[in-house]
């Protein structure tokens, strides 16, 4: 049984958990987060590749919706980071990195799908 055959409620729950973790890491005050020495843009690209990849595995029949949602979430995160309440730095280049991550996940998903066909 593939993961995409799990009940929709369970798949949505798994994806919601991944989104919650990502939102915490992106929106929590920076002083509360563990220090990571990786380059910020690589972190964004990797995080959004994982988010999009998980979404594509959980919902393979809806690749465009998964990609669109992930990109919209990236924009929303940057808007929220720019608000005084969050105290984080908003950077449009993070959205570019998020887009790269989603594109890489989508390309990988398409290649794997083509190999299975």
Secondary structure, 3 states (H helix, E strand, C coil): CCHHHCCHHHHHHHHHHHHHHHHHHHHCCHHHCCCCCCCHHHHHHHHHHHHHHHHHHHCHHHHHHHHHHHHHHHHHHHHHHCCCCCCCCCCHHHHHHHHHHHHHHHHHHHHHHHHHC
